[in-house]
Amino acid sequence: MHRWYTRPVLFVSDVNRALHFYTDILGFEKAWHEGDGQGMVCQVDRAGCEIILCEDAGRSDKGRLFVELTHDGVAEFKHEIVERSIPNKKSWWGNDVIQIDDPDGNELLFPLQDSGSEASRAA
């Protein structure tokens, strides 16, 4: 059986501003940045979550990522939100979630309770 591997692409207005948000505020690490760090596409990673950021002035659409963490991961992330003063809000998307919007309005949703998925069952 073949493995399907996906990475979401989020369109941003300024790749360096987005890179700063994801690395310095949310704790991701830069995996690669095309053009020796001068290009308009890069990837950030954190604990197996990989996101490609693409600067494209012609795209104004927004994305939404549902990022599921283990029970302990949610507790740790809540602590990071307070420690780093990350702007967030409680929202609803099938269940209670923490919503964090990046500088371009892309939404990252972190569920607060077990949604029954494989990641939740492994917690």
Secondary structure as GFF3:
##gff-version 3
##sequence-region A 1 123
A	DSSP	beta_strand	9	12	.	.	.	ID=ss1
A	DSSP	alpha_helix	15	20	.	.	.	ID=ss2
A	DSSP	pi_helix	21	25	.	.	.	ID=ss3
A	DSSP	beta_strand	29	33	.	.	.	ID=ss4
A	DSSP	beta_strand	41	46	.	.	.	ID=ss5
A	DSSP	beta_strand	49	55	.	.	.	ID=ss6
A	DSSP	beta_strand	64	66	.	.	.	ID=ss7
A	DSSP	alpha_helix	71	84	.	.	.	ID=ss8
A	DSSP	beta_strand	89	92	.	.	.	ID=ss9
A	DSSP	beta_strand	96	101	.	.	.	ID=ss10
A	DSSP	beta_strand	107	111	.	.	.	ID=ss11
A	DSSP	alpha_helix	118	121	.	.	.	ID=ss12
###
